[in-house]
């Protein structure tokens, strides 16, 4: 948030402004509180066809029946929006493998190539990518996130679990 005061983050990763980070990126992960996401996207302006991965969850937001990412689409100029990485605690994003299998990464977006790219990233991070289809399906990923949050924080399961698909 303040690169002039904190020029490096964990593991020596450089801290830059949002605009500088986006300029240097092929894809951007939007991992901020939902209420800050729209203003941040508007401030970034034209995103140059970059993939923007929305990992936010619109907990308590009144969206008139739309998903959070569909609401953010109006603020994301020239972006290929993909909903992903919102259904598990942040501490598991670098390794989504559990003793019983892999947590899923539910992926939704209107651009099939962007979904494929995000699925490849999810697989590299240890997730099982699950393609939900176009952006209108993102509401299912947001509902799954609400379930994870409910189990973790309300029902006493803690944060050390993921949700996945079981097959026979």
PyMOL commands that place a pseudoatom at each C-alpha (Angstrom):
pseudoatom trace, name=CA, resn=UNK, resi=1, chain=A, elem=C, hetatm=0, pos=[0.000, 0.000, 0.000]
pseudoatom trace, name=CA, resn=UNK, resi=2, chain=A, elem=C, hetatm=0, pos=[2.910, 2.318, 0.609]
pseudoatom trace, name=CA, resn=UNK, resi=3, chain=A, elem=C, hetatm=0, pos=[5.894, 1.302, -1.555]
pseudoatom trace, name=CA, resn=UNK, resi=4, chain=A, elem=C, hetatm=0, pos=[7.755, 4.459, -0.559]
pseudoatom trace, name=CA, resn=UNK, resi=5, chain=A, elem=C, hetatm=0, pos=[7.731, 3.291, 3.088]
pseudoatom trace, name=CA, resn=UNK, resi=6, chain=A, elem=C, hetatm=0, pos=[7.994, -0.474, 2.479]
pseudoatom trace, name=CA, resn=UNK, resi=7, chain=A, elem=C, hetatm=0, pos=[9.924, -1.156, -0.755]
pseudoatom trace, name=CA, resn=UNK, resi=8, chain=A, elem=C, hetatm=0, pos=[10.072, -4.914, -0.164]
pseudoatom trace, name=CA, resn=UNK, resi=9, chain=A, elem=C, hetatm=0, pos=[7.522, -7.376, 1.133]
pseudoatom trace, name=CA, resn=UNK, resi=10, chain=A, elem=C, hetatm=0, pos=[7.780, -10.968, 2.318]
pseudoatom trace, name=CA, resn=UNK, resi=11, chain=A, elem=C, hetatm=0, pos=[10.616, -12.976, 0.742]
pseudoatom trace, name=CA, resn=UNK, resi=12, chain=A, elem=C, hetatm=0, pos=[12.076, -9.796, -0.734]
pseudoatom trace, name=CA, resn=UNK, resi=13, chain=A, elem=C, hetatm=0, pos=[9.230, -9.300, -3.222]
pseudoatom trace, name=CA, resn=UNK, resi=14, chain=A, elem=C, hetatm=0, pos=[9.257, -5.684, -4.394]
pseudoatom trace, name=CA, resn=UNK, resi=15, chain=A, elem=C, hetatm=0, pos=[6.299, -3.558, -3.325]
pseudoatom trace, name=CA, resn=UNK, resi=16, chain=A, elem=C, hetatm=0, pos=[5.036, -1.223, -6.039]
pseudoatom trace, name=CA, resn=UNK, resi=17, chain=A, elem=C, hetatm=0, pos=[1.988, 0.868, -6.753]
pseudoatom trace, name=CA, resn=UNK, resi=18, chain=A, elem=C, hetatm=0, pos=[-1.055, -0.908, -8.140]
pseudoatom trace, name=CA, resn=UNK, resi=19, chain=A, elem=C, hetatm=0, pos=[-0.570, 0.782, -11.521]
pseudoatom trace, name=CA, resn=UNK, resi=20, chain=A, elem=C, hetatm=0, pos=[3.109, -0.256, -11.738]
pseudoatom trace, name=CA, resn=UNK, resi=21, chain=A, elem=C, hetatm=0, pos=[2.286, -3.815, -10.713]
pseudoatom trace, name=CA, resn=UNK, resi=22, chain=A, elem=C, hetatm=0, pos=[-0.380, -4.099, -13.414]
pseudoatom trace, name=CA, resn=UNK, resi=23, chain=A, elem=C, hetatm=0, pos=[1.875, -2.604, -16.084]
pseudoatom trace, name=CA, resn=UNK, resi=24, chain=A, elem=C, hetatm=0, pos=[4.478, -5.310, -15.423]
pseudoatom trace, name=CA, resn=UNK, resi=25, chain=A, elem=C, hetatm=0, pos=[1.963, -8.185, -15.245]
pseudoatom trace, name=CA, resn=UNK, resi=26, chain=A, elem=C, hetatm=0, pos=[0.443, -10.595, -17.721]
pseudoatom trace, name=CA, resn=UNK, resi=27, chain=A, elem=C, hetatm=0, pos=[-2.335, -11.371, -15.244]
pseudoatom trace, name=CA, resn=UNK, resi=28, chain=A, elem=C, hetatm=0, pos=[-3.549, -9.687, -12.079]
pseudoatom trace, name=CA, resn=UNK, resi=29, chain=A, elem=C, hetatm=0, pos=[-5.097, -11.301, -9.007]
pseudoatom trace, name=CA, resn=UNK, resi=30, chain=A, elem=C, hetatm=0, pos=[-7.612, -9.020, -7.355]
pseudoatom trace, name=CA, resn=UNK, resi=31, chain=A, elem=C, hetatm=0, pos=[-7.336, -9.943, -3.661]
pseudoatom trace, name=CA, resn=UNK, resi=32, chain=A, elem=C, hetatm=0, pos=[-8.685, -6.944, -1.796]
pseudoatom trace, name=CA, resn=UNK, resi=33, chain=A, elem=C, hetatm=0, pos=[-11.856, -6.415, 0.219]
pseudoatom trace, name=CA, resn=UNK, resi=34, chain=A, elem=C, hetatm=0, pos=[-14.808, -6.497, -2.180]
pseudoatom trace, name=CA, resn=UNK, resi=35, chain=A, elem=C, hetatm=0, pos=[-15.762, -2.898, -1.409]
pseudoatom trace, name=CA, resn=UNK, resi=36, chain=A, elem=C, hetatm=0, pos=[-12.317, -1.703, -2.530]
pseudoatom trace, name=CA, resn=UNK, resi=37, chain=A, elem=C, hetatm=0, pos=[-12.260, -3.746, -5.745]
pseudoatom trace, name=CA, resn=UNK, resi=38, chain=A, elem=C, hetatm=0, pos=[-14.477, -1.532, -7.933]
pseudoatom trace, name=CA, resn=UNK, resi=39, chain=A, elem=C, hetatm=0, pos=[-12.689, 1.731, -7.088]
pseudoatom trace, name=CA, resn=UNK, resi=40, chain=A, elem=C, hetatm=0, pos=[-9.293, 0.055, -7.568]
pseudoatom trace, name=CA, resn=UNK, resi=41, chain=A, elem=C, hetatm=0, pos=[-10.284, -1.273, -10.995]
pseudoatom trace, name=CA, resn=UNK, resi=42, chain=A, elem=C, hetatm=0, pos=[-11.623, 2.148, -12.017]
pseudoatom trace, name=CA, resn=UNK, resi=43, chain=A, elem=C, hetatm=0, pos=[-8.353, 3.785, -10.906]
pseudoatom trace, name=CA, resn=UNK, resi=44, chain=A, elem=C, hetatm=0, pos=[-6.335, 1.335, -13.007]
pseudoatom trace, name=CA, resn=UNK, resi=45, chain=A, elem=C, hetatm=0, pos=[-8.140, 2.385, -16.195]
pseudoatom trace, name=CA, resn=UNK, resi=46, chain=A, elem=C, hetatm=0, pos=[-7.541, 0.386, -19.382]
pseudoatom trace, name=CA, resn=UNK, resi=47, chain=A, elem=C, hetatm=0, pos=[-6.188, -3.032, -18.433]
pseudoatom trace, name=CA, resn=UNK, resi=48, chain=A, elem=C, hetatm=0, pos=[-4.951, -3.853, -21.921]
pseudoatom trace, name=CA, resn=UNK, resi=49, chain=A, elem=C, hetatm=0, pos=[-6.718, -7.246, -22.254]
pseudoatom trace, name=CA, resn=UNK, resi=50, chain=A, elem=C, hetatm=0, pos=[-4.927, -8.587, -19.169]
pseudoatom trace, name=CA, resn=UNK, resi=51, chain=A, elem=C, hetatm=0, pos=[-6.487, -11.432, -17.275]
pseudoatom trace, name=CA, resn=UNK, resi=52, chain=A, elem=C, hetatm=0, pos=[-7.899, -10.122, -14.002]
pseudoatom trace, name=CA, resn=UNK, resi=53, chain=A, elem=C, hetatm=0, pos=[-8.579, -12.933, -11.542]
pseudoatom trace, name=CA, resn=UNK, resi=54, chain=A, elem=C, hetatm=0, pos=[-11.232, -11.922, -9.048]
pseudoatom trace, name=CA, resn=UNK, resi=55, chain=A, elem=C, hetatm=0, pos=[-10.588, -13.664, -5.729]
pseudoatom trace, name=CA, resn=UNK, resi=56, chain=A, elem=C, hetatm=0, pos=[-12.932, -11.384, -3.787]
pseudoatom trace, name=CA, resn=UNK, resi=57, chain=A, elem=C, hetatm=0, pos=[-16.141, -12.383, -2.028]
pseudoatom trace, name=CA, resn=UNK, resi=58, chain=A, elem=C, hetatm=0, pos=[-19.054, -9.930, -1.803]
pseudoatom trace, name=CA, resn=UNK, resi=59, chain=A, elem=C, hetatm=0, pos=[-20.050, -10.940, 1.718]
pseudoatom trace, name=CA, resn=UNK, resi=60, chain=A, elem=C, hetatm=0, pos=[-23.093, -8.914, 2.746]
pseudoatom trace, name=CA, resn=UNK, resi=61, chain=A, elem=C, hetatm=0, pos=[-23.187, -6.847, -0.465]
pseudoatom trace, name=CA, resn=UNK, resi=62, chain=A, elem=C, hetatm=0, pos=[-26.548, -6.222, -2.145]
pseudoatom trace, name=CA, resn=UNK, resi=63, chain=A, elem=C, hetatm=0, pos=[-25.868, -7.064, -5.789]
pseudoatom trace, name=CA, resn=UNK, resi=64, chain=A, elem=C, hetatm=0, pos=[-29.427, -7.278, -7.124]
pseudoatom trace, name=CA, resn=UNK, resi=65, chain=A, elem=C, hetatm=0, pos=[-29.051, -10.918, -8.129]
pseudoatom trace, name=CA, resn=UNK, resi=66, chain=A, elem=C, hetatm=0, pos=[-25.696, -10.614, -9.869]
pseudoatom trace, name=CA, resn=UNK, resi=67, chain=A, elem=C, hetatm=0, pos=[-22.397, -12.093, -8.752]
pseudoatom trace, name=CA, resn=UNK, resi=68, chain=A, elem=C, hetatm=0, pos=[-19.690, -9.877, -7.333]
pseudoatom trace, name=CA, resn=UNK, resi=69, chain=A, elem=C, hetatm=0, pos=[-17.493, -10.303, -10.382]
pseudoatom trace, name=CA, resn=UNK, resi=70, chain=A, elem=C, hetatm=0, pos=[-20.374, -9.420, -12.716]
pseudoatom trace, name=CA, resn=UNK, resi=71, chain=A, elem=C, hetatm=0, pos=[-20.776, -6.220, -10.700]
pseudoatom trace, name=CA, resn=UNK, resi=72, chain=A, elem=C, hetatm=0, pos=[-17.044, -5.487, -10.992]
pseudoatom trace, name=CA, resn=UNK, resi=73, chain=A, elem=C, hetatm=0, pos=[-17.088, -6.004, -14.764]
pseudoatom trace, name=CA, resn=UNK, resi=74, chain=A, elem=C, hetatm=0, pos=[-18.345, -2.450, -15.311]
pseudoatom trace, name=CA, resn=UNK, resi=75, chain=A, elem=C, hetatm=0, pos=[-15.219, -1.077, -13.599]
pseudoatom trace, name=CA, resn=UNK, resi=76, chain=A, elem=C, hetatm=0, pos=[-12.726, -3.390, -15.344]
pseudoatom trace, name=CA, resn=UNK, resi=77, chain=A, elem=C, hetatm=0, pos=[-12.001, -1.605, -18.626]
pseudoatom trace, name=CA, resn=UNK, resi=78, chain=A, elem=C, hetatm=0, pos=[-10.612, -3.902, -21.343]
pseudoatom trace, name=CA, resn=UNK, resi=79, chain=A, elem=C, hetatm=0, pos=[-9.985, -6.783, -18.919]
pseudoatom trace, name=CA, resn=UNK, resi=80, chain=A, elem=C, hetatm=0, pos=[-10.584, -10.499, -19.288]
pseudoatom trace, name=CA, resn=UNK, resi=81, chain=A, elem=C, hetatm=0, pos=[-12.260, -11.182, -15.930]
pseudoatom trace, name=CA, resn=UNK, resi=82, chain=A, elem=C, hetatm=0, pos=[-12.079, -14.628, -14.373]
pseudoatom trace, name=CA, resn=UNK, resi=83, chain=A, elem=C, hetatm=0, pos=[-13.504, -15.644, -11.005]
pseudoatom trace, name=CA, resn=UNK, resi=84, chain=A, elem=C, hetatm=0, pos=[-11.146, -18.007, -9.136]
pseudoatom trace, name=CA, resn=UNK, resi=85, chain=A, elem=C, hetatm=0, pos=[-9.264, -18.633, -5.872]
pseudoatom trace, name=CA, resn=UNK, resi=86, chain=A, elem=C, hetatm=0, pos=[-12.076, -17.344, -3.658]
pseudoatom trace, name=CA, resn=UNK, resi=87, chain=A, elem=C, hetatm=0, pos=[-13.233, -20.644, -2.122]
pseudoatom trace, name=CA, resn=UNK, resi=88, chain=A, elem=C, hetatm=0, pos=[-10.412, -21.337, 0.344]
pseudoatom trace, name=CA, resn=UNK, resi=89, chain=A, elem=C, hetatm=0, pos=[-8.349, -19.500, 2.949]
pseudoatom trace, name=CA, resn=UNK, resi=90, chain=A, elem=C, hetatm=0, pos=[-5.430, -17.427, 1.664]
pseudoatom trace, name=CA, resn=UNK, resi=91, chain=A, elem=C, hetatm=0, pos=[-2.960, -19.568, 3.616]
pseudoatom trace, name=CA, resn=UNK, resi=92, chain=A, elem=C, hetatm=0, pos=[-3.654, -22.460, 1.213]
pseudoatom trace, name=CA, resn=UNK, resi=93, chain=A, elem=C, hetatm=0, pos=[-3.209, -20.583, -2.066]
pseudoatom trace, name=CA, resn=UNK, resi=94, chain=A, elem=C, hetatm=0, pos=[0.381, -21.701, -2.583]
pseudoatom trace, name=CA, resn=UNK, resi=95, chain=A, elem=C, hetatm=0, pos=[-0.417, -25.373, -1.949]
pseudoatom trace, name=CA, resn=UNK, resi=96, chain=A, elem=C, hetatm=0, pos=[-3.979, -26.679, -2.155]
pseudoatom trace, name=CA, resn=UNK, resi=97, chain=A, elem=C, hetatm=0, pos=[-3.068, -30.338, -1.623]
pseudoatom trace, name=CA, resn=UNK, resi=98, chain=A, elem=C, hetatm=0, pos=[-4.578, -32.024, 1.411]
pseudoatom trace, name=CA, resn=UNK, resi=99, chain=A, elem=C, hetatm=0, pos=[-4.158, -35.570, 2.736]
pseudoatom trace, name=CA, resn=UNK, resi=100, chain=A, elem=C, hetatm=0, pos=[-7.455, -36.589, 1.097]
pseudoatom trace, name=CA, resn=UNK, resi=101, chain=A, elem=C, hetatm=0, pos=[-6.821, -34.882, -2.251]
pseudoatom trace, name=CA, resn=UNK, resi=102, chain=A, elem=C, hetatm=0, pos=[-6.758, -31.462, -3.819]
pseudoatom trace, name=CA, resn=UNK, resi=103, chain=A, elem=C, hetatm=0, pos=[-9.081, -28.562, -3.122]
pseudoatom trace, name=CA, resn=UNK, resi=104, chain=A, elem=C, hetatm=0, pos=[-10.930, -27.345, -6.153]
pseudoatom trace, name=CA, resn=UNK, resi=105, chain=A, elem=C, hetatm=0, pos=[-10.488, -24.000, -7.852]
pseudoatom trace, name=CA, resn=UNK, resi=106, chain=A, elem=C, hetatm=0, pos=[-13.850, -23.034, -9.320]
pseudoatom trace, name=CA, resn=UNK, resi=107, chain=A, elem=C, hetatm=0, pos=[-13.208, -20.955, -12.443]
pseudoatom trace, name=CA, resn=UNK, resi=108, chain=A, elem=C, hetatm=0, pos=[-15.709, -18.794, -14.339]
pseudoatom trace, name=CA, resn=UNK, resi=109, chain=A, elem=C, hetatm=0, pos=[-15.173, -16.241, -17.088]
pseudoatom trace, name=CA, resn=UNK, resi=110, chain=A, elem=C, hetatm=0, pos=[-16.442, -15.229, -20.505]
pseudoatom trace, name=CA, resn=UNK, resi=111, chain=A, elem=C, hetatm=0, pos=[-13.049, -15.672, -22.214]
pseudoatom trace, name=CA, resn=UNK, resi=112, chain=A, elem=C, hetatm=0, pos=[-12.303, -19.402, -22.667]
pseudoatom trace, name=CA, resn=UNK, resi=113, chain=A, elem=C, hetatm=0, pos=[-8.578, -18.786, -23.216]
pseudoatom trace, name=CA, resn=UNK, resi=114, chain=A, elem=C, hetatm=0, pos=[-8.378, -16.794, -19.980]
pseudoatom trace, name=CA, resn=UNK, resi=115, chain=A, elem=C, hetatm=0, pos=[-10.166, -19.604, -18.120]
pseudoatom trace, name=CA, resn=UNK, resi=116, chain=A, elem=C, hetatm=0, pos=[-7.661, -22.095, -19.546]
pseudoatom trace, name=CA, resn=UNK, resi=117, chain=A, elem=C, hetatm=0, pos=[-4.742, -19.927, -18.422]
pseudoatom trace, name=CA, resn=UNK, resi=118, chain=A, elem=C, hetatm=0, pos=[-6.177, -19.611, -14.910]
pseudoatom trace, name=CA, resn=UNK, resi=119, chain=A, elem=C, hetatm=0, pos=[-6.850, -23.367, -14.819]
pseudoatom trace, name=CA, resn=UNK, resi=120, chain=A, elem=C, hetatm=0, pos=[-3.170, -23.985, -15.630]
pseudoatom trace, name=CA, resn=UNK, resi=121, chain=A, elem=C, hetatm=0, pos=[-2.114, -21.648, -12.824]
pseudoatom trace, name=CA, resn=UNK, resi=122, chain=A, elem=C, hetatm=0, pos=[-4.544, -23.360, -10.438]
pseudoatom trace, name=CA, resn=UNK, resi=123, chain=A, elem=C, hetatm=0, pos=[-3.123, -26.766, -11.344]
pseudoatom trace, name=CA, resn=UNK, resi=124, chain=A, elem=C, hetatm=0, pos=[0.445, -25.538, -10.757]
pseudoatom trace, name=CA, resn=UNK, resi=125, chain=A, elem=C, hetatm=0, pos=[-0.618, -24.323, -7.304]
pseudoatom trace, name=CA, resn=UNK, resi=126, chain=A, elem=C, hetatm=0, pos=[-2.011, -27.753, -6.439]
pseudoatom trace, name=CA, resn=UNK, resi=127, chain=A, elem=C, hetatm=0, pos=[-5.700, -27.095, -7.046]
pseudoatom trace, name=CA, resn=UNK, resi=128, chain=A, elem=C, hetatm=0, pos=[-8.037, -29.215, -9.117]
pseudoatom trace, name=CA, resn=UNK, resi=129, chain=A, elem=C, hetatm=0, pos=[-9.324, -26.720, -11.701]
pseudoatom trace, name=CA, resn=UNK, resi=130, chain=A, elem=C, hetatm=0, pos=[-13.083, -26.914, -12.292]
pseudoatom trace, name=CA, resn=UNK, resi=131, chain=A, elem=C, hetatm=0, pos=[-14.371, -24.871, -15.233]
pseudoatom trace, name=CA, resn=UNK, resi=132, chain=A, elem=C, hetatm=0, pos=[-17.809, -23.474, -14.415]
pseudoatom trace, name=CA, resn=UNK, resi=133, chain=A, elem=C, hetatm=0, pos=[-18.231, -21.742, -17.786]
pseudoatom trace, name=CA, resn=UNK, resi=134, chain=A, elem=C, hetatm=0, pos=[-19.057, -18.118, -18.428]
pseudoatom trace, name=CA, resn=UNK, resi=135, chain=A, elem=C, hetatm=0, pos=[-19.010, -15.282, -15.917]
pseudoatom trace, name=CA, resn=UNK, resi=136, chain=A, elem=C, hetatm=0, pos=[-22.688, -15.724, -15.037]
pseudoatom trace, name=CA, resn=UNK, resi=137, chain=A, elem=C, hetatm=0, pos=[-21.692, -18.992, -13.304]
pseudoatom trace, name=CA, resn=UNK, resi=138, chain=A, elem=C, hetatm=0, pos=[-19.423, -17.101, -10.883]
pseudoatom trace, name=CA, resn=UNK, resi=139, chain=A, elem=C, hetatm=0, pos=[-22.307, -16.874, -8.416]
pseudoatom trace, name=CA, resn=UNK, resi=140, chain=A, elem=C, hetatm=0, pos=[-21.790, -20.607, -7.777]
pseudoatom trace, name=CA, resn=UNK, resi=141, chain=A, elem=C, hetatm=0, pos=[-18.153, -20.000, -6.822]
pseudoatom trace, name=CA, resn=UNK, resi=142, chain=A, elem=C, hetatm=0, pos=[-19.235, -17.176, -4.520]
pseudoatom trace, name=CA, resn=UNK, resi=143, chain=A, elem=C, hetatm=0, pos=[-21.845, -19.443, -2.898]
pseudoatom trace, name=CA, resn=UNK, resi=144, chain=A, elem=C, hetatm=0, pos=[-19.146, -22.109, -2.414]
pseudoatom trace, name=CA, resn=UNK, resi=145, chain=A, elem=C, hetatm=0, pos=[-16.969, -19.485, -0.738]
pseudoatom trace, name=CA, resn=UNK, resi=146, chain=A, elem=C, hetatm=0, pos=[-19.818, -18.599, 1.609]
pseudoatom trace, name=CA, resn=UNK, resi=147, chain=A, elem=C, hetatm=0, pos=[-20.089, -22.290, 2.499]
pseudoatom trace, name=CA, resn=UNK, resi=148, chain=A, elem=C, hetatm=0, pos=[-16.328, -22.534, 3.194]
pseudoatom trace, name=CA, resn=UNK, resi=149, chain=A, elem=C, hetatm=0, pos=[-16.480, -19.417, 5.376]
pseudoatom trace, name=CA, resn=UNK, resi=150, chain=A, elem=C, hetatm=0, pos=[-19.515, -20.742, 7.265]
pseudoatom trace, name=CA, resn=UNK, resi=151, chain=A, elem=C, hetatm=0, pos=[-17.843, -24.105, 7.935]
pseudoatom trace, name=CA, resn=UNK, resi=152, chain=A, elem=C, hetatm=0, pos=[-14.522, -22.529, 8.892]
pseudoatom trace, name=CA, resn=UNK, resi=153, chain=A, elem=C, hetatm=0, pos=[-15.692, -19.693, 11.093]
pseudoatom trace, name=CA, resn=UNK, resi=154, chain=A, elem=C, hetatm=0, pos=[-19.213, -20.528, 12.276]
pseudoatom trace, name=CA, resn=UNK, resi=155, chain=A, elem=C, hetatm=0, pos=[-19.271, -24.313, 12.477]
pseudoatom trace, name=CA, resn=UNK, resi=156, chain=A, elem=C, hetatm=0, pos=[-15.873, -24.695, 14.110]
pseudoatom trace, name=CA, resn=UNK, resi=157, chain=A, elem=C, hetatm=0, pos=[-13.946, -26.506, 11.370]
pseudoatom trace, name=CA, resn=UNK, resi=158, chain=A, elem=C, hetatm=0, pos=[-11.165, -23.915, 11.398]
pseudoatom trace, name=CA, resn=UNK, resi=159, chain=A, elem=C, hetatm=0, pos=[-9.346, -22.807, 8.281]
pseudoatom trace, name=CA, resn=UNK, resi=160, chain=A, elem=C, hetatm=0, pos=[-7.212, -25.881, 7.615]
pseudoatom trace, name=CA, resn=UNK, resi=161, chain=A, elem=C, hetatm=0, pos=[-9.419, -27.564, 5.010]
pseudoatom trace, name=CA, resn=UNK, resi=162, chain=A, elem=C, hetatm=0, pos=[-10.457, -27.288, 1.399]
pseudoatom trace, name=CA, resn=UNK, resi=163, chain=A, elem=C, hetatm=0, pos=[-13.467, -28.427, -0.568]
pseudoatom trace, name=CA, resn=UNK, resi=164, chain=A, elem=C, hetatm=0, pos=[-13.044, -30.648, -3.603]
pseudoatom trace, name=CA, resn=UNK, resi=165, chain=A, elem=C, hetatm=0, pos=[-14.726, -33.111, -5.938]
pseudoatom trace, name=CA, resn=UNK, resi=166, chain=A, elem=C, hetatm=0, pos=[-14.852, -36.794, -5.106]
pseudoatom trace, name=CA, resn=UNK, resi=167, chain=A, elem=C, hetatm=0, pos=[-15.238, -39.313, -7.930]
pseudoatom trace, name=CA, resn=UNK, resi=168, chain=A, elem=C, hetatm=0, pos=[-15.763, -43.060, -8.335]
for i in range(1, 168): cmd.bond("trace and resi %d" % i, "trace and resi %d" % (i + 1))
show_as sticks, trace
zoom trace
